[in-house]
Amino acid sequence: MVDDEAPVRTALGRLLRSAHYDVASFASGEEFLAAFEQEPPHCVILDIHMPGLSGLDVQLQLRARHNPVPIVFISASDDISVGVAVVQGGGQLLLRKPFSSSDLLEAVDAAVHSTP
């Protein structure tokens, strides 16, 4: 999970762990990409708007590495162009903040099970 807001990382981490997912949290796209080489995840929850590399920038870097890891984007933005960019880049799903716990768990479950 990649989100620049610590409270979001904490809350989502607790939720995902309660659903028996292994969770690694990162405060920036740069931090995530550095760790990604060591142990690629089965799914990434990625905030779109972050300082430094945005979620869309991280998505582009993953695709440039020819890595098909499923991505569930999260965003507080209602900008329709964000949704278009997510789909064009191959994102699995975009959840708008605030979203329900069940919506996130369903999205992660679908993403994890879409992994080849």
N, CA, C and O atoms as a GROMACS GRO file, in nm:
protein
  464
    1MET      N    1   0.084  -0.116   0.000
    1MET     CA    2   0.000   0.000   0.000
    1MET      C    3   0.090   0.123   0.000
    1MET      O    4   0.188   0.130   0.074
    2VAL      N    5   0.054   0.220  -0.085
    2VAL     CA    6   0.133   0.342  -0.096
    2VAL      C    7   0.041   0.462  -0.077
    2VAL      O    8  -0.048   0.486  -0.160
    3ASP      N    9   0.061   0.537   0.031
    3ASP     CA   10  -0.017   0.658   0.058
    3ASP      C   11   0.069   0.749   0.143
    3ASP      O   12   0.134   0.703   0.237
    4ASP      N   13   0.069   0.877   0.111
    4ASP     CA   14   0.153   0.971   0.186
    4ASP      C   15   0.094   1.008   0.322
    4ASP      O   16   0.163   1.072   0.401
    5GLU      N   17  -0.030   0.971   0.350
    5GLU     CA   18  -0.093   1.004   0.477
    5GLU      C   19  -0.084   0.887   0.574
    5GLU      O   20  -0.144   0.781   0.552
    6ALA      N   21  -0.008   0.906   0.683
    6ALA     CA   22   0.012   0.799   0.781
    6ALA      C   23  -0.119   0.744   0.839
    6ALA      O   24  -0.130   0.623   0.853
    7PRO      N   25  -0.217   0.829   0.873
    7PRO     CA   26  -0.342   0.772   0.926
    7PRO      C   27  -0.414   0.680   0.827
    7PRO      O   28  -0.477   0.582   0.866
    8VAL      N   29  -0.405   0.712   0.700
    8VAL     CA   30  -0.467   0.626   0.597
    8VAL      C   31  -0.394   0.493   0.592
    8VAL      O   32  -0.457   0.387   0.588
    9ARG      N   33  -0.260   0.497   0.592
    9ARG     CA   34  -0.183   0.372   0.590
    9ARG      C   35  -0.216   0.286   0.712
    9ARG      O   36  -0.231   0.164   0.700
   10THR      N   37  -0.226   0.350   0.828
   10THR     CA   38  -0.256   0.275   0.951
   10THR      C   39  -0.394   0.210   0.944
   10THR      O   40  -0.408   0.091   0.972
   11ALA      N   41  -0.494   0.287   0.907
   11ALA     CA   42  -0.631   0.235   0.903
   11ALA      C   43  -0.647   0.125   0.798
   11ALA      O   44  -0.706   0.021   0.826
   12LEU      N   45  -0.594   0.148   0.679
   12LEU     CA   46  -0.607   0.046   0.574
   12LEU      C   47  -0.525  -0.078   0.607
   12LEU      O   48  -0.566  -0.190   0.578
   13GLY      N   49  -0.409  -0.057   0.668
   13GLY     CA   50  -0.327  -0.172   0.708
   13GLY      C   51  -0.400  -0.260   0.808
   13GLY      O   52  -0.398  -0.382   0.797
   14ARG      N   53  -0.465  -0.198   0.906
   14ARG     CA   54  -0.542  -0.275   1.005
   14ARG      C   55  -0.656  -0.352   0.938
   14ARG      O   56  -0.678  -0.470   0.967
   15LEU      N   57  -0.726  -0.284   0.849
   15LEU     CA   58  -0.838  -0.348   0.780
   15LEU      C   59  -0.790  -0.469   0.699
   15LEU      O   60  -0.848  -0.576   0.707
   16LEU      N   61  -0.684  -0.450   0.623
   16LEU     CA   62  -0.634  -0.559   0.538
   16LEU      C   63  -0.578  -0.674   0.620
   16LEU      O   64  -0.596  -0.791   0.585
   17ARG      N   65  -0.509  -0.642   0.729
   17ARG     CA   66  -0.457  -0.749   0.816
   17ARG      C   67  -0.571  -0.827   0.881
   17ARG      O   68  -0.562  -0.948   0.900
   18SER      N   69  -0.679  -0.756   0.915
   18SER     CA   70  -0.794  -0.825   0.976
   18SER      C   71  -0.859  -0.921   0.876
   18SER      O   72  -0.928  -1.015   0.915
   19ALA      N   73  -0.837  -0.896   0.747
   19ALA     CA   74  -0.888  -0.985   0.642
   19ALA      C   75  -0.781  -1.086   0.600
   19ALA      O   76  -0.796  -1.154   0.498
   20HIS      N   77  -0.674  -1.096   0.678
   20HIS     CA   78  -0.567  -1.195   0.660
   20HIS      C   79  -0.479  -1.170   0.538
   20HIS      O   80  -0.425  -1.264   0.479
   21TYR      N   81  -0.463  -1.043   0.500
   21TYR     CA   82  -0.368  -1.008   0.396
   21TYR      C   83  -0.236  -0.968   0.461
   21TYR      O   84  -0.236  -0.907   0.568
   22ASP      N   85  -0.125  -1.002   0.398
   22ASP     CA   86   0.006  -0.950   0.439
   22ASP      C   87   0.016  -0.810   0.379
   22ASP      O   88  -0.016  -0.790   0.262
   23VAL      N   89   0.059  -0.714   0.459
   23VAL     CA   90   0.059  -0.575   0.415
   23VAL      C   91   0.195  -0.512   0.438
   23VAL      O   92   0.254  -0.526   0.545
   24ALA      N   93   0.244  -0.444   0.336
   24ALA     CA   94   0.362  -0.358   0.349
   24ALA      C   95   0.316  -0.217   0.313
   24ALA      O   96   0.246  -0.198   0.213
   25SER      N   97   0.355  -0.119   0.394
   25SER     CA   98   0.311   0.019   0.373
   25SER      C   99   0.428   0.107   0.337
   25SER      O  100   0.539   0.091   0.389
   26PHE      N  101   0.403   0.200   0.245
   26PHE     CA  102   0.506   0.292   0.200
   26PHE      C  103   0.448   0.433   0.194
   26PHE      O  104   0.333   0.452   0.155
   27ALA      N  105   0.530   0.532   0.234
   27ALA     CA  106   0.486   0.671   0.239
   27ALA      C  107   0.503   0.743   0.106
   27ALA      O  108   0.454   0.855   0.089
   28SER      N  109   0.573   0.682   0.012
   28SER     CA  110   0.596   0.749  -0.117
   28SER      C  111   0.613   0.646  -0.228
   28SER      O  112   0.645   0.530  -0.204
   29GLY      N  113   0.591   0.693  -0.349
   29GLY     CA  114   0.612   0.608  -0.465
   29GLY      C  115   0.757   0.565  -0.478
   29GLY      O  116   0.786   0.452  -0.517
   30GLU      N  117   0.847   0.657  -0.446
   30GLU     CA  118   0.989   0.625  -0.455
   30GLU      C  119   1.027   0.513  -0.358
   30GLU      O  120   1.100   0.421  -0.394
   31GLU      N  121   0.976   0.522  -0.236
   31GLU     CA  122   1.004   0.420  -0.134
   31GLU      C  123   0.950   0.284  -0.180
   31GLU      O  124   1.016   0.181  -0.165
   32PHE      N  125   0.830   0.285  -0.233
   32PHE     CA  126   0.769   0.160  -0.281
   32PHE      C  127   0.850   0.099  -0.395
   32PHE      O  128   0.879  -0.020  -0.393
   33LEU      N  129   0.887   0.179  -0.494
   33LEU     CA  130   0.959   0.126  -0.610
   33LEU      C  131   1.094   0.068  -0.569
   33LEU      O  132   1.138  -0.032  -0.626
   34ALA      N  133   1.160   0.129  -0.471
   34ALA     CA  134   1.288   0.076  -0.423
   34ALA      C  135   1.268  -0.062  -0.359
   34ALA      O  136   1.350  -0.152  -0.380
   35ALA      N  137   1.162  -0.078  -0.282
   35ALA     CA  138   1.135  -0.206  -0.215
   35ALA      C  139   1.077  -0.308  -0.312
   35ALA      O  140   1.092  -0.429  -0.290
   36PHE      N  141   1.012  -0.263  -0.415
   36PHE     CA  142   0.944  -0.351  -0.510
   36PHE      C  143   1.039  -0.451  -0.574
   36PHE      O  144   1.002  -0.566  -0.597
   37GLU      N  145   1.160  -0.408  -0.601
   37GLU     CA  146   1.258  -0.496  -0.665
   37GLU      C  147   1.291  -0.616  -0.577
   37GLU      O  148   1.320  -0.724  -0.627
   38GLN      N  149   1.287  -0.596  -0.445
   38GLN     CA  150   1.321  -0.704  -0.352
   38GLN      C  151   1.211  -0.809  -0.343
   38GLN      O  152   1.238  -0.929  -0.342
   39GLU      N  153   1.086  -0.762  -0.335
   39GLU     CA  154   0.975  -0.854  -0.318
   39GLU      C  155   0.849  -0.796  -0.383
   39GLU      O  156   0.775  -0.722  -0.318
   40PRO      N  157   0.825  -0.829  -0.509
   40PRO     CA  158   0.706  -0.777  -0.578
   40PRO      C  159   0.577  -0.825  -0.510
   40PRO      O  160   0.567  -0.942  -0.473
   41PRO      N  161   0.480  -0.736  -0.495
   41PRO     CA  162   0.354  -0.773  -0.431
   41PRO      C  163   0.257  -0.842  -0.528
   41PRO      O  164   0.280  -0.844  -0.649
   42HIS      N  165   0.150  -0.897  -0.472
   42HIS     CA  166   0.045  -0.957  -0.555
   42HIS      C  167  -0.057  -0.852  -0.596
   42HIS      O  168  -0.135  -0.874  -0.690
   43CYS      N  169  -0.057  -0.738  -0.527
   43CYS     CA  170  -0.152  -0.630  -0.553
   43CYS      C  171  -0.095  -0.504  -0.490
   43CYS      O  172  -0.026  -0.510  -0.388
   44VAL      N  173  -0.124  -0.388  -0.550
   44VAL     CA  174  -0.080  -0.260  -0.494
   44VAL      C  175  -0.203  -0.171  -0.475
   44VAL      O  176  -0.284  -0.155  -0.566
   45ILE      N  177  -0.215  -0.114  -0.357
   45ILE     CA  178  -0.314  -0.009  -0.332
   45ILE      C  179  -0.235   0.120  -0.340
   45ILE      O  180  -0.140   0.141  -0.263
   46LEU      N  181  -0.274   0.207  -0.431
   46LEU     CA  182  -0.190   0.321  -0.466
   46LEU      C  183  -0.271   0.450  -0.466
   46LEU      O  184  -0.366   0.464  -0.542
   47ASP      N  185  -0.231   0.544  -0.380
   47ASP     CA  186  -0.294   0.676  -0.379
   47ASP      C  187  -0.250   0.750  -0.505
   47ASP      O  188  -0.135   0.736  -0.548
   48ILE      N  189  -0.339   0.826  -0.564
   48ILE     CA  190  -0.305   0.896  -0.687
   48ILE      C  191  -0.225   1.022  -0.660
   48ILE      O  192  -0.123   1.045  -0.724
   49HIS      N  193  -0.271   1.104  -0.566
   49HIS     CA  194  -0.207   1.233  -0.542
   49HIS      C  195  -0.113   1.225  -0.422
   49HIS      O  196  -0.157   1.218  -0.307
   50MET      N  197   0.017   1.226  -0.452
   50MET     CA  198   0.120   1.223  -0.348
   50MET      C  199   0.233   1.316  -0.390
   50MET      O  200   0.252   1.340  -0.509
   51PRO      N  201   0.307   1.370  -0.292
   51PRO     CA  202   0.427   1.447  -0.326
   51PRO      C  203   0.528   1.356  -0.397
   51PRO      O  204   0.529   1.235  -0.375
   52GLY      N  205   0.611   1.414  -0.479
   52GLY     CA  206   0.708   1.332  -0.554
   52GLY      C  207   0.636   1.258  -0.664
   52GLY      O  208   0.558   1.318  -0.739
   53LEU      N  209   0.662   1.129  -0.675
   53LEU     CA  210   0.594   1.049  -0.778
   53LEU      C  211   0.447   1.033  -0.742
   53LEU      O  212   0.413   0.992  -0.631
   54SER      N  213   0.361   1.064  -0.836
   54SER     CA  214   0.218   1.041  -0.814
   54SER      C  215   0.189   0.892  -0.835
   54SER      O  216   0.274   0.818  -0.884
   55GLY      N  217   0.070   0.851  -0.797
   55GLY     CA  218   0.030   0.713  -0.821
   55GLY      C  219   0.034   0.677  -0.969
   55GLY      O  220   0.072   0.566  -1.005
   56LEU      N  221  -0.005   0.772  -1.054
   56LEU     CA  222  -0.001   0.747  -1.198
   56LEU      C  223   0.142   0.733  -1.248
   56LEU      O  224   0.170   0.653  -1.338
   57ASP      N  225   0.235   0.812  -1.189
   57ASP     CA  226   0.377   0.798  -1.224
   57ASP      C  227   0.430   0.659  -1.185
   57ASP      O  228   0.503   0.596  -1.261
   58VAL      N  229   0.391   0.613  -1.067
   58VAL     CA  230   0.433   0.479  -1.022
   58VAL      C  231   0.377   0.374  -1.117
   58VAL      O  232   0.447   0.280  -1.154
   59GLN      N  233   0.251   0.388  -1.155
   59GLN     CA  234   0.189   0.295  -1.249
   59GLN      C  235   0.269   0.289  -1.380
   59GLN      O  236   0.295   0.181  -1.432
   60LEU      N  237   0.306   0.405  -1.432
   60LEU     CA  238   0.384   0.409  -1.556
   60LEU      C  239   0.518   0.339  -1.540
   60LEU      O  240   0.562   0.267  -1.630
   61GLN      N  241   0.584   0.360  -1.426
   61GLN     CA  242   0.713   0.294  -1.404
   61GLN      C  243   0.698   0.143  -1.394
   61GLN      O  244   0.782   0.068  -1.445
   62LEU      N  245   0.591   0.097  -1.330
   62LEU     CA  246   0.568  -0.048  -1.322
   62LEU      C  247   0.542  -0.106  -1.460
   62LEU      O  248   0.594  -0.212  -1.494
   63ARG      N  249   0.464  -0.037  -1.540
   63ARG     CA  250   0.434  -0.086  -1.676
   63ARG      C  251   0.559  -0.083  -1.763
   63ARG      O  252   0.578  -0.172  -1.847
   64ALA      N  253   0.645   0.017  -1.744
   64ALA     CA  254   0.769   0.025  -1.820
   64ALA      C  255   0.861  -0.092  -1.786
   64ALA      O  256   0.943  -0.134  -1.869
   65ARG      N  257   0.847  -0.145  -1.666
   65ARG     CA  258   0.925  -0.262  -1.624
   65ARG      C  259   0.855  -0.392  -1.666
   65ARG      O  260   0.900  -0.501  -1.632
   66HIS      N  261   0.747  -0.378  -1.740
   66HIS     CA  262   0.667  -0.492  -1.787
   66HIS      C  263   0.619  -0.577  -1.671
   66HIS      O  264   0.620  -0.700  -1.676
   67ASN      N  265   0.577  -0.508  -1.566
   67ASN     CA  266   0.525  -0.580  -1.450
   67ASN      C  267   0.374  -0.565  -1.445
   67ASN      O  268   0.324  -0.454  -1.433
   68PRO      N  269   0.301  -0.675  -1.453
   68PRO     CA  270   0.155  -0.669  -1.457
   68PRO      C  271   0.086  -0.668  -1.321
   68PRO      O  272  -0.032  -0.703  -1.313
   69VAL      N  273   0.154  -0.629  -1.215
   69VAL     CA  274   0.093  -0.632  -1.082
   69VAL      C  275  -0.039  -0.552  -1.084
   69VAL      O  276  -0.042  -0.439  -1.133
   70PRO      N  277  -0.146  -0.610  -1.032
   70PRO     CA  278  -0.273  -0.538  -1.029
   70PRO      C  279  -0.268  -0.420  -0.933
   70PRO      O  280  -0.209  -0.428  -0.825
   71ILE      N  281  -0.330  -0.310  -0.974
   71ILE     CA  282  -0.329  -0.188  -0.894
   71ILE      C  283  -0.472  -0.146  -0.864
   71ILE      O  284  -0.556  -0.137  -0.953
   72VAL      N  285  -0.498  -0.120  -0.736
   72VAL     CA  286  -0.622  -0.058  -0.693
   72VAL      C  287  -0.586   0.085  -0.653
   72VAL      O  288  -0.513   0.106  -0.556
   73PHE      N  289  -0.636   0.182  -0.728
   73PHE     CA  290  -0.608   0.322  -0.698
   73PHE      C  291  -0.710   0.376  -0.598
   73PHE      O  292  -0.826   0.336  -0.598
   74ILE      N  293  -0.662   0.467  -0.512
   74ILE     CA  294  -0.751   0.539  -0.422
   74ILE      C  295  -0.725   0.688  -0.441
   74ILE      O  296  -0.612   0.731  -0.460
   75SER      N  297  -0.833   0.767  -0.435
   75SER     CA  298  -0.819   0.911  -0.458
   75SER      C  299  -0.935   0.986  -0.396
   75SER      O  300  -1.047   0.936  -0.391
   76ALA      N  301  -0.906   1.106  -0.349
   76ALA     CA  302  -1.011   1.195  -0.300
   76ALA      C  303  -1.063   1.284  -0.412
   76ALA      O  304  -1.160   1.356  -0.393
   77SER      N  305  -1.001   1.278  -0.528
   77SER     CA  306  -1.037   1.364  -0.640
   77SER      C  307  -1.161   1.312  -0.714
   77SER      O  308  -1.179   1.192  -0.731
   78ASP      N  309  -1.244   1.406  -0.756
   78ASP     CA  310  -1.360   1.372  -0.839
   78ASP      C  311  -1.332   1.401  -0.986
   78ASP      O  312  -1.422   1.393  -1.069
   79ASP      N  313  -1.209   1.435  -1.019
   79ASP     CA  314  -1.171   1.471  -1.156
   79ASP      C  315  -1.184   1.349  -1.247
   79ASP      O  316  -1.116   1.248  -1.225
   80ILE      N  317  -1.269   1.358  -1.347
   80ILE     CA  318  -1.294   1.244  -1.436
   80ILE      C  319  -1.169   1.206  -1.516
   80ILE      O  320  -1.153   1.090  -1.555
   81SER      N  321  -1.081   1.303  -1.541
   81SER     CA  322  -0.960   1.272  -1.618
   81SER      C  323  -0.869   1.176  -1.541
   81SER      O  324  -0.792   1.102  -1.602
   82VAL      N  325  -0.878   1.178  -1.409
   82VAL     CA  326  -0.800   1.084  -1.328
   82VAL      C  327  -0.846   0.942  -1.355
   82VAL      O  328  -0.763   0.852  -1.374
   83GLY      N  329  -0.976   0.921  -1.358
   83GLY     CA  330  -1.030   0.788  -1.387
   83GLY      C  331  -0.992   0.740  -1.525
   83GLY      O  332  -0.962   0.622  -1.544
   84VAL      N  333  -0.992   0.831  -1.621
   84VAL     CA  334  -0.952   0.796  -1.758
   84VAL      C  335  -0.805   0.754  -1.760
   84VAL      O  336  -0.770   0.654  -1.824
   85ALA      N  337  -0.720   0.829  -1.691
   85ALA     CA  338  -0.576   0.796  -1.687
   85ALA      C  339  -0.552   0.661  -1.621
   85ALA      O  340  -0.465   0.585  -1.664
   86VAL      N  341  -0.628   0.631  -1.517
   86VAL     CA  342  -0.615   0.502  -1.449
   86VAL      C  343  -0.645   0.388  -1.545
   86VAL      O  344  -0.568   0.293  -1.556
   87VAL      N  345  -0.756   0.398  -1.615
   87VAL     CA  346  -0.797   0.293  -1.708
   87VAL      C  347  -0.698   0.280  -1.823
   87VAL      O  348  -0.661   0.169  -1.861
   88GLN      N  349  -0.654   0.392  -1.878
   88GLN     CA  350  -0.560   0.388  -1.989
   88GLN      C  351  -0.428   0.324  -1.949
   88GLN      O  352  -0.361   0.261  -2.031
   89GLY      N  353  -0.389   0.342  -1.823
   89GLY     CA  354  -0.264   0.284  -1.775
   89GLY      C  355  -0.277   0.140  -1.729
   89GLY      O  356  -0.178   0.078  -1.690
   90GLY      N  357  -0.397   0.086  -1.733
   90GLY     CA  358  -0.416  -0.054  -1.695
   90GLY      C  359  -0.453  -0.076  -1.550
   90GLY      O  360  -0.442  -0.188  -1.501
   91GLY      N  361  -0.496   0.029  -1.479
   91GLY     CA  362  -0.535   0.014  -1.339
   91GLY      C  363  -0.656  -0.076  -1.325
   91GLY      O  364  -0.746  -0.076  -1.409
   92GLN      N  365  -0.658  -0.154  -1.218
   92GLN     CA  366  -0.769  -0.245  -1.192
   92GLN      C  367  -0.897  -0.170  -1.156
   92GLN      O  368  -1.004  -0.199  -1.208
   93LEU      N  369  -0.883  -0.072  -1.066
   93LEU     CA  370  -1.001  -0.007  -1.012
   93LEU      C  371  -0.961   0.124  -0.945
   93LEU      O  372  -0.849   0.138  -0.897
   94LEU      N  373  -1.053   0.218  -0.944
   94LEU     CA  374  -1.033   0.345  -0.874
   94LEU      C  375  -1.142   0.359  -0.769
   94LEU      O  376  -1.261   0.362  -0.802
   95LEU      N  377  -1.103   0.368  -0.643
   95LEU     CA  378  -1.196   0.392  -0.534
   95LEU      C  379  -1.184   0.538  -0.491
   95LEU      O  380  -1.073   0.587  -0.469
   96ARG      N  381  -1.296   0.605  -0.480
   96ARG     CA  382  -1.298   0.744  -0.437
   96ARG      C  383  -1.310   0.750  -0.285
   96ARG      O  384  -1.397   0.685  -0.226
   97LYS      N  385  -1.222   0.828  -0.222
   97LYS     CA  386  -1.228   0.849  -0.078
   97LYS      C  387  -1.347   0.940  -0.047
   97LYS      O  388  -1.369   1.035  -0.121
   98PRO      N  389  -1.422   0.916   0.056
   98PRO     CA  390  -1.414   0.800   0.143
   98PRO      C  391  -1.484   0.680   0.079
   98PRO      O  392  -1.587   0.694   0.012
   99PHE      N  393  -1.428   0.563   0.100
   99PHE     CA  394  -1.488   0.440   0.049
   99PHE      C  395  -1.512   0.347   0.167
   99PHE      O  396  -1.454   0.365   0.274
  100SER      N  397  -1.598   0.250   0.147
  100SER     CA  398  -1.630   0.158   0.257
  100SER      C  399  -1.523   0.050   0.269
  100SER      O  400  -1.451   0.021   0.174
  101SER      N  401  -1.515  -0.008   0.385
  101SER     CA  402  -1.423  -0.119   0.408
  101SER      C  403  -1.453  -0.234   0.313
  101SER      O  404  -1.362  -0.295   0.257
  102SER      N  405  -1.582  -0.262   0.295
  102SER     CA  406  -1.619  -0.374   0.207
  102SER      C  407  -1.581  -0.346   0.062
  102SER      O  408  -1.541  -0.437  -0.010
  103ASP      N  409  -1.592  -0.219   0.018
  103ASP     CA  410  -1.551  -0.186  -0.120
  103ASP      C  411  -1.402  -0.211  -0.140
  103ASP      O  412  -1.360  -0.266  -0.242
  104LEU      N  413  -1.321  -0.171  -0.041
  104LEU     CA  414  -1.177  -0.192  -0.053
  104LEU      C  415  -1.144  -0.341  -0.052
  104LEU      O  416  -1.066  -0.388  -0.135
  105LEU      N  417  -1.202  -0.415   0.040
  105LEU     CA  418  -1.173  -0.558   0.048
  105LEU      C  419  -1.217  -0.632  -0.078
  105LEU      O  420  -1.147  -0.722  -0.125
  106GLU      N  421  -1.330  -0.594  -0.135
  106GLU     CA  422  -1.375  -0.656  -0.260
  106GLU      C  423  -1.280  -0.623  -0.374
  106GLU      O  424  -1.249  -0.710  -0.456
  107ALA      N  425  -1.232  -0.498  -0.380
  107ALA     CA  426  -1.140  -0.458  -0.486
  107ALA      C  427  -1.007  -0.533  -0.474
  107ALA      O  428  -0.953  -0.580  -0.574
  108VAL      N  429  -0.955  -0.544  -0.353
  108VAL     CA  430  -0.828  -0.614  -0.332
  108VAL      C  431  -0.845  -0.762  -0.365
  108VAL      O  432  -0.758  -0.822  -0.429
  109ASP      N  433  -0.954  -0.822  -0.320
  109ASP     CA  434  -0.979  -0.963  -0.350
  109ASP      C  435  -0.985  -0.987  -0.500
  109ASP      O  436  -0.926  -1.083  -0.550
  110ALA      N  437  -1.056  -0.901  -0.572
  110ALA     CA  438  -1.064  -0.915  -0.718
  110ALA      C  439  -0.927  -0.898  -0.782
  110ALA      O  440  -0.893  -0.972  -0.875
  111ALA      N  441  -0.850  -0.801  -0.734
  111ALA     CA  442  -0.717  -0.776  -0.791
  111ALA      C  443  -0.623  -0.894  -0.766
  111ALA      O  444  -0.552  -0.938  -0.856
  112VAL      N  445  -0.622  -0.944  -0.643
  112VAL     CA  446  -0.534  -1.055  -0.608
  112VAL      C  447  -0.569  -1.179  -0.692
  112VAL      O  448  -0.480  -1.250  -0.737
  113HIS      N  449  -0.696  -1.202  -0.712
  113HIS     CA  450  -0.737  -1.321  -0.788
  113HIS      C  451  -0.728  -1.302  -0.938
  113HIS      O  452  -0.751  -1.397  -1.014
  114SER      N  453  -0.696  -1.180  -0.983
  114SER     CA  454  -0.675  -1.159  -1.126
  114SER      C  455  -0.530  -1.181  -1.165
  114SER      O  456  -0.496  -1.182  -1.284
  115THR      N  457  -0.443  -1.199  -1.065
  115THR     CA  458  -0.301  -1.219  -1.091
  115THR      C  459  -0.280  -1.353  -1.161
  115THR      O  460  -0.329  -1.456  -1.115
  116PRO      N  461  -0.206  -1.350  -1.274
  116PRO     CA  462  -0.184  -1.476  -1.348
  116PRO      C  463  -0.101  -1.576  -1.271
  116PRO      O  464  -0.075  -1.686  -1.321
   0.00000   0.00000   0.00000
